[in-house]
Amino acid sequence: MSDGAEYRRQKIGSFVLLVVFMVFLLNSYQESATYISSHEEDVEVKWLSGPKASGNDDEWYSPTTELPKLVSNLAEAKTRVVAMLEKDYGEYAATVFNKTSVYSVMKTETFDKIKRRMQLKVIEAQLRYMGKMSNEENDKTVDEMNANVTFRWFTAGHSTAAGHGNIFEQNSYVKLGEIAKLAFESVGIDFIAESRAMGGYSSGPEIALCMEAIFGRDIDAISWDYGMTDGRDPRNYWLWSSRAGLVPTMPIVFLNDNRRGEVNAEIQKMGMAAVHIQELDRLKKMFPNSDLTDNVDDLPPAVRWYICAGHAENDEPCNKYKWNTGECGADGKFQTSWHNGWKDHLFIGRVIGLFLVESLIEAVSDLAGNENAGSSPAPAVSIEYYNHLLSLETDDRKLFLDSTPSVVDQYQSLGGGIFHDFFRGDLYCHTALLPSTARFHGLTDGSAKKAVHHFGGYHTDFDTGVSSELLAEYTGLLLTYKQPDRRNCDVGKPREIDYKDWFSVQGTDEWVSTTVPNDAEINAYEWHENPERNGKVVLCTLVCDWGKCSSDYVFIEEINESDSPNLHIRINDQDVHNATKIDGFCYALSGKDGSQHFGPGVENSQGQYKIEFKVDKPNTKLYLSSIIIL
């Protein structure tokens, strides 16, 4: 064969091999593309779709098992946090908002548990986003595995905690979230801060017993700020913190009150993580008195007219600058001396937010230090170490469940084991109150439709019920709201997000009924251990502002009237004969023989109860806020 023919044969052979190789590459690419498309969140990056107060919509998070990278991410985030603080507080940021100062007002004996919760979240974020963790390994549903890893903060309290007098986005929990999210998102965690504070409400018994309905079952940290409404009595905080401990995630409790420290000490011994926020006024005194400052206009915006005569906001002339509702205008209803202004909310939010940032930095630094020292039982970012930390949380939960609160005759006097039911028992709460997870997740109305969530915990597109102005056109047990309470600014921003909604039973109705829990509530709380209950029923009616109830208000205790009672109630066709006051506006019901037990529920149901109501007197109504089944 000539050299030319041999050359042509080799060229043809090479071309055929090249074509075969290109076909192989194309097929491999298509297979890989299909895999990456179906596992995109697991393989490369995870989009943080949570609150975006910083507006960085183009940033992506790349998971890593390298702890130095996580430490570096947090260092960069801390720089941004400091810049945010300096923008508001100028030269005073370094003095007031440093680690030593902030830690000095956050009293805790369980800092290791706080850091452990954060370490679990950091590890989970890296492993889940890299496709190295299945739902079987961390007891989550497939939908939960496809969502972001979150750290959820909830603010609980009365009108001050709810931010009354301000627009809701000036609230301390929003300001907390603005800086905490910078650090948490830098390590792949979606930080979500929401408020469930409600004006005029104490922490118990209704809010405590309705813990899951109001706050949900996924809580990492929750604050208590009911000092004004609870007064000096610690019993409600005992009940509230106990119900918080029963939430599946057993959240870290932040007590924002100068009292009740002894309760915090006890619940920490029972396995809970808790922080006592106190002496914030000591930090405030680090700011100058604006009334004694010559060039007050030169002070940073959050310092200017904040402290006068040694006090925050209320003394002359600081009180003239207490509110900044801008385009929303003045608020004559809630802009009072006992409500915090925007600078106080900013200060409280930044202090707590910085504590969370510093705690997260320490948590990740500890992971890195343990790994370098070889003291971890496995590489820090691994399933093995995650399960080790999870086992410690499980031990704490068992310790809590086996413990007994050192309280109180308030509930024991009701008899029938109700003390245990309240403090450690399994229950359902069917509530009309807002804000609440039950309303936002479509549990109250039975639709199971989730509302649209906006930054700061503001929700839209959920069932609001019937306006009280239109009640005469309807019959039945009606979810009801008062239109004048829904106060929005002209620009569409809500002034408040807490409303005292209720279930109406009108005097013009015949017997009206409801089934509790409904199917949506059963499905949402399917983990409940006790589907067949003893059938104890607690009813709570709407808390009246300043204790002054409207003339048409029907009280639960009217059922006790022996001569022609105005209120009638039946539970599974059994007549209710007595209502015993627990506290506030909540009552435990009992039958003809005095028993509080109404059986395991309607026959062939999943522990459901048919509850019927009838009000005799025209122009009166029952304002039910919550129905609780124990």
ABEGO torsion letter per residue (X at the ends): XBAAAAAAAAAAAAAAAAAAAAAAAAAAAAAAAAAAAAAAAAAABBBBABBBAAGBAABBBBBBABAAAAAAAAAAAAAAAAAAAAAAAEAAAAAABBAAAAAAABBBAAAAAAAAAAAAAAAAAAAAAAGABBAAAAGBBAAAAABBBBBBBBBBEBAAAAGBGBBAAABAAAAAAAAAAAAAAAAGBBBBBBBABBBGBBAOAAAAAAAAAAAEABBABBBBBAAAAAEABAAAAAAAAAAAAABAAGBBBBBBBABGAAAAAAAAAAGBBBBBBBGAAAAAAABBBAAABABAAABBAAABGABBGGBBGABOAAAAAABBAEAAEBBAAABBAABBBAAAAAAAAAAAAAAAAAAAAAAAAAAAAAAAAGABABBABBAAAAAAAAAAAAAAAAAAAABBBBOBAAAAAAEGGAAAAAAABBBBBBBABOBBAAAAAGAAAGAGBBBBBBBGGBBBGBBAEBBAAAAAABBEBBBBBBAAABBBBAAGBBABABBBBBBBBBAABBBBBBBOBBAAAAAAAAABABABBAGBBBBBBBBBBGGBBBAABBBAAAAABABGBABBBBBGGBBBABBBBABEABBBBBBAAGBABAEAEBBGBBGBBBBBBBBABBGBBBBBABBBBX
